[in-house]
Amino acid sequence: MKTLCHTTAWKELKNHVILHFDPVHSGILHGNPYDFPVGIIEVTTFHAGKRKGTAYIWNLHVNDECRGKGYGQHLLDTAIREAVKKGCHTAELDWSSLDSPEWVLRWYLRQGFTEAEFGNKNVLLRKELK
C-alpha cells in the first residue's frame, strides 16, 4: 500500500513530524468527495534524556465527517512506523476528560495503548513499539 500521508516540516523541526492525511492530493482515493485533508497527527520523537526513544503524540484529529473510515488508524500507524525508523521504542500521549470524549480513550486502548499513569482527569497512555 502506498502511503496516504504527506510528511511536512520534518527537516525544519528535526524531531517533530506533522502528517496530514490528504487523500485528494495523494491521488490514492480516486473520486474522494473530500477536497481537504481529512486528518492530522503531530508527533515529537525524543533522542536524549529520560524520554529517549519515546514518540510523544501531541495531536491526532480526524474531521467529524471523515470518522469511522480508518483514517485515524492510518495516521497512527504511519506515525508509529516513522517513529520506529527514528529509533523509538515507546509511544505516549495524554488523554484528558476535559478535552476529549471517553470514546477517544477507548479507541486508543483498542490500538494497544495501556493506562500508564493516572491523574485527576488525565491519563498517560503508553504503547511499546515493535
Secondary structure, 3 states (H helix, E strand, C coil): CCCCEEEECHHHHCCEEEEEECHHHHCCCCCCCCCCCCEEEEEEEECCHHHCCEEEEEEEEECHHHCCCCHHHHHHHHHHHHHHHCCCCEEEEEEECCCCCHHHHHHHHHCCCEEEEECCCEEEEEEECC
